Amino acid sequence: TPITATVIVGAEPLAVATPATQNVCSSVAIANIVLSTSNNLAGTTYAWTRDNTTSVTGIPASGSGDISGTLVNITGTPQTVIFTITPTAAGCVGTPITATVIVGAEPLAVATPASQNVCSNVAITPVVLTTSNNLSGTTFTWTRDNTTSVTGIAASGSGDITGTLVNITGVPQTVIFTIIPTTAGCVGTAITATIIVGAEPLAVATPSTQNQCSDVAITTIVLTTSNNLAGTTYAWTRDNTTSVTGVAASGTGDISGTLTNATNVPQTVIFTITPTSAGLCVGTAITATVIIAPKATTSVIYHN
């Protein structure tokens, strides 16, 4: 009598990864890799492993189900990560497939110098922008804060940072530049460069102009700053030292003394005063003018 033998053949799951290939920047989440079967095999599970775990971190070396997360490329060149996915349905293991992610390098910006002190109205040391991972083709954009109290460099720009900052207050000001590197469309972590801008002393001479007779003490020229910058010192020089004597050709501090007009016509003496703040920032020179009348002369007439 004939008999039968029956074999139940489980279906082989045919795995599909969507997307199968993608490009992503370092430290940016990948597009979720959704795992399914082309033969619509319900109950399929998926186990996966990945390679290149030394150069690219952020997602485990193995897992199950759809693949998601953020890959971090710690090198200076693009890296390829291959996920190998094995499907299983009702105990039947399907043929492994792969999904590929190309991870662009993240530019690691460096600002040199990262910090500096500079006087108002003096050019800063150029802030040179590079990458520590030698990533060629990197571009840099930047913004800065404190644009009200400190002028002279734009609020934003690109490339190395140069120029002259002007502190219009009476106290030192801090300016922070925030720099963002980009390589082949991949944006790196922002860094900062800090510049402390010393205050510029704004000198005032009181009185700034006066008339005086020869051999009579001038009204003392008191030197101050209009921005109340404590600790400011003043150095001065004067001209017309041949025709007018009595006060040195140079000195420091308030100006006083007696000028002697050695001629018989009025003479003008101009004092040029340069202020320097306690932070050794030199301000714009100002002048004070003294007009010295000649000595009075007496004529004696003899009569026979």
C-alpha positions in Angstrom: 0.0 0.0 0.0 1.4 3.5 -0.9 2.4 5.8 1.9 3.3 9.5 1.9 6.1 11.5 3.5 5.4 15.2 3.9 8.0 18.0 4.1 6.9 21.5 5.2 9.3 24.0 3.7 9.5 27.3 5.5 9.7 30.4 3.4 13.1 32.2 3.3 12.8 35.8 4.3 14.2 38.1 1.6 15.4 41.1 3.5 15.3 44.7 2.2 17.0 47.7 3.7 15.7 51.2 3.0 17.7 53.2 2.2 20.4 50.8 1.2 23.0 53.5 0.8 23.3 57.0 2.2 25.7 59.8 2.9 25.7 61.6 6.2 27.8 64.1 8.1 29.6 63.1 11.2 27.5 63.8 14.4 24.3 64.0 12.3 21.6 61.4 12.8 21.5 58.9 9.9 18.3 58.4 8.0 16.6 55.4 9.8 17.3 52.2 7.9 14.0 50.4 7.8 14.1 46.6 7.5 11.4 44.6 5.7 11.0 41.6 3.4 10.3 41.8 -0.3 8.1 38.7 0.0 6.0 40.2 2.8 6.9 37.5 5.3 5.2 38.4 8.5 7.0 38.0 11.8 10.4 38.4 10.4 13.1 39.6 12.8 16.4 41.2 11.9 19.8 41.0 13.5 22.7 43.2 12.3 26.3 43.9 12.9 28.5 46.7 11.6 32.2 47.2 10.7 34.6 50.1 11.1 33.9 50.5 14.8 37.4 52.1 15.5 37.2 55.0 13.2 33.5 55.6 13.5 31.7 55.5 16.8 28.1 56.3 18.0 26.2 53.2 17.0 26.8 49.8 18.6 28.7 47.1 16.8 25.5 44.9 16.7 21.8 45.2 17.3 18.3 44.1 16.1 15.4 45.8 14.3 15.6 49.0 12.3 18.9 50.8 12.4 19.0 54.4 13.7 21.4 56.7 15.6 24.3 59.1 15.0 27.7 58.1 13.7 30.7 60.1 14.7 33.7 60.0 12.3 36.8 60.7 14.5 39.2 60.8 11.6 40.0 63.5 9.0 38.7 61.6 6.0 35.3 60.2 5.0 34.6 56.7 6.4 32.4 53.9 5.1 30.3 51.8 7.6 28.7 48.6 6.4 25.8 47.1 8.3 25.3 43.4 7.7 21.6 42.4 8.3 20.4 38.8 8.7 16.6 38.1 8.6 14.9 35.2 10.4 11.3 34.0 9.9 9.8 31.1 11.9 13.3 29.8 12.5 14.4 30.1 8.9 17.4 32.3 8.3 17.5 34.3 5.1 20.5 35.5 3.1 22.3 38.4 4.8 22.1 41.8 3.0 24.0 45.0 3.6 23.3 48.7 4.1 26.1 51.2 3.6 26.5 54.6 5.3 29.3 57.0 4.2 30.1 59.2 7.1 31.7 62.6 6.2 34.5 63.9 8.3 33.6 66.4 11.0 36.0 69.4 10.8 37.5 70.1 14.2 38.2 73.9 14.2 41.1 75.6 15.8 41.5 79.3 16.4 45.0 80.7 16.8 45.3 82.6 19.0 42.2 81.6 21.0 42.5 84.5 23.3 44.3 87.9 23.2 44.4 91.3 24.8 44.5 94.4 22.6 44.1 98.1 23.0 41.3 100.0 21.4 42.2 101.3 17.9 45.1 98.8 17.6 44.8 96.0 15.0 44.2 92.6 16.6 46.6 89.7 16.0 44.9 87.9 13.1 42.9 84.9 14.3 43.9 82.1 12.0 41.4 79.4 11.5 42.4 75.8 10.8 41.4 72.2 11.6 43.1 69.9 14.0 42.3 66.9 11.8 43.9 68.6 8.7 40.6 68.5 6.8 41.3 70.2 3.5 38.6 72.4 1.9 37.1 73.5 5.2 35.5 76.9 5.3 34.8 79.0 8.4 32.0 81.4 9.2 31.8 83.5 12.3 29.8 85.9 14.3 30.7 88.2 17.2 28.9 89.7 20.2 29.2 93.1 22.0 28.7 95.1 18.8 27.3 98.1 20.7 30.2 98.8 23.0 32.9 97.7 20.6 32.9 98.7 16.9 35.4 98.3 14.0 34.9 94.7 13.0 31.7 93.4 11.4 29.1 91.4 13.3 29.7 88.4 11.0 32.1 87.2 8.4 34.1 84.3 7.0 37.7 83.1 6.9 40.4 84.4 9.2 39.5 87.2 11.6 41.4 90.5 11.2 40.8 94.2 11.8 40.8 96.8 14.5 38.3 96.9 17.4 37.3 100.3 18.9 36.2 100.3 22.5 33.9 103.3 22.9 33.4 102.9 26.6 35.5 103.8 29.6 36.2 100.2 30.7 37.8 97.1 29.1 35.4 95.1 26.9 35.3 91.4 26.0 34.4 90.4 22.4 33.7 86.7 21.7 33.8 85.4 18.1 31.9 82.2 17.5 33.3 80.2 14.6 31.6 77.4 12.7 33.7 75.1 10.4 32.1 73.4 7.3 33.7 70.7 5.1 31.9 69.2 2.1 28.6 70.3 3.6 29.4 68.8 7.0 29.2 71.3 9.8 31.6 70.9 12.7 31.2 71.9 16.4 31.4 75.7 16.9 34.4 77.1 18.8 35.1 80.5 20.2 38.0 83.1 20.1 38.0 85.8 22.8 39.5 89.3 22.5 39.7 91.7 25.5 39.7 95.2 24.2 41.3 97.8 26.5 39.6 101.2 26.8 41.1 104.1 24.9 41.7 107.2 27.0 40.0 110.3 25.5 42.1 113.1 26.7 40.8 116.6 27.6 42.9 119.7 28.2 41.5 122.5 30.4 41.9 125.2 29.2 42.6 124.1 25.7 43.4 127.7 24.6 44.7 130.7 26.5 46.5 134.0 26.1 49.2 135.1 28.4 51.8 137.8 28.8 55.5 136.9 28.6 57.0 136.1 32.0 53.6 135.6 33.6 52.7 132.1 34.8 50.2 130.4 32.5 46.9 129.0 33.7 47.7 125.4 34.6 46.5 123.1 31.9 44.7 120.3 33.7 44.7 117.0 31.9 41.7 114.5 32.3 39.7 112.0 30.3 36.2 112.6 29.0 35.5 108.9 29.6 36.7 109.0 33.2 39.4 106.4 32.7 41.1 106.0 36.0 44.9 105.6 36.1 45.5 107.5 32.8 48.9 109.2 32.5 49.8 112.0 30.1 53.0 112.7 28.2 53.4 116.0 26.4 55.8 117.9 24.1 55.7 121.5 22.9 56.9 123.4 19.9 58.4 126.8 19.3 61.2 126.3 21.9 63.5 128.8 20.3 61.3 131.9 20.4 59.6 131.0 23.6 61.5 129.6 26.7 60.7 128.9 30.3 58.8 125.6 30.0 60.6 122.4 29.1 60.2 120.9 25.6 58.5 117.8 27.1 57.1 116.5 30.3 54.3 114.5 32.0 51.1 115.4 33.9 49.4 118.8 34.1 51.2 121.6 32.3 52.3 124.7 34.3 55.1 127.2 34.4 56.1 130.6 33.0 56.7 131.2 29.3 59.1 133.9 28.1 58.6 135.4 24.7 62.1 136.3 23.5 60.8 138.2 20.4 58.9 141.4 20.0 55.8 139.8 18.4 53.2 137.4 19.8 54.2 133.8 19.7 52.1 130.6 19.7 53.1 127.6 21.7 51.3 124.3 21.0 51.5 121.5 23.6 50.8 118.0 22.1 49.4 115.7 24.8 49.3 111.9 24.5 47.2 109.9 27.1 48.0 106.4 28.1 45.6 104.2 30.2 46.5 102.0 33.1 46.3 99.1 30.6 49.0 100.7 28.5 46.5 101.7 25.8 47.6 104.9 24.0 44.8 107.3 23.2 44.6 109.9 20.4 46.9 112.9 21.0 45.2 116.3 21.6 46.7 119.8 21.7 46.5 122.8 24.0 47.5 126.3 22.7 49.1 129.2 24.6 49.5 132.6 22.8 52.3 134.6 24.5 52.4 138.3 24.1 55.8 140.0 23.8 57.4 141.8 26.7 56.5 145.5 27.0 59.4 147.8 26.0 60.1 151.2 27.5 61.7 154.0 25.5 63.7 156.7 27.3 63.9 160.2 25.6 66.7 162.5 26.6 66.2 166.3 26.3 69.0 168.8 26.1 
